[in-house]
Amino acid sequence: MKVLTRKYILTIAGVLLGAIAGYLYWQQVGCSSGSCAITSNPTNSTIYGAMMGGLLFSMFQSDKNKSEPH
């Protein structure tokens, strides 16, 4: 478990920061009409932020096996 956590620490951090950012976006900006698919509901906004944060931060993760030629 410890090795898995170290390997994906950037992705985990991105998911957490993205979820916080998604919730704060819903709270501060939101959707006044209620017809917005993502920002009308705090759950949708939080999940979307978590996914985007995880994807963004995982781009900066290096994979040691990819650097070796086969």
N, C-alpha and C positions, 0 to 999 in steps of 0.2 A: 504494500500500500504506500509505503514511504517513497519507493522508487517511482511509482506511478504519479504521485503528487509532485515530485520534483520534475518529472518529465513534462508535465502539463501545467506547471505553475503559472505561466503567462496566460494560457487559455482560461484557467480558473479565475485569475485576477480580472481578465477581460469580461467574463460572464458576470462577475460580481459588480464591477464598476458599470457595466452596461445596464444591468438591472436597476441599479440605483439611479443612473442617468435617465432611463426610461420612465421610472416612476416620477422623478422630479420634473421631467418634461410634461407628463400628464398633469401633475399638480400645478405647475406654473403656467403652462401654455394651454394644454388640453384642446378640447374641441367644443366650441360654444353651441353648435347646432345638434350635436350628438350623432351626426351621420358619418363621422370619420371612422374608418374601419379600425385603425390602430389606436388613435389617441382618445377615443370616446370612453374607453374602459381602462382602468388602471392595470388590470391583469394583462390585457393585450399589450399595452404599452411597455410594461415591465418585461414580459417575455420577449417582445421584439427587441428591446434594448439589450437584453442578455444575449440573445443570438448574435446581434450585430457586434457587440463588444467581444464575444468569444471569437468570432470570425476575424475581427480586426486584429486582436492581440495574437492570435495563432499564426498570423502571417510573419511575425517577428521571431517565431520559434525556430531554432535550427535543428535539423535532423542529422545526426552524425553519420548515419548509414548512407545518406544521399550523397555525401561529399566524396565517398570512395568510388572510383571507377570499377565497373565489373568486367 
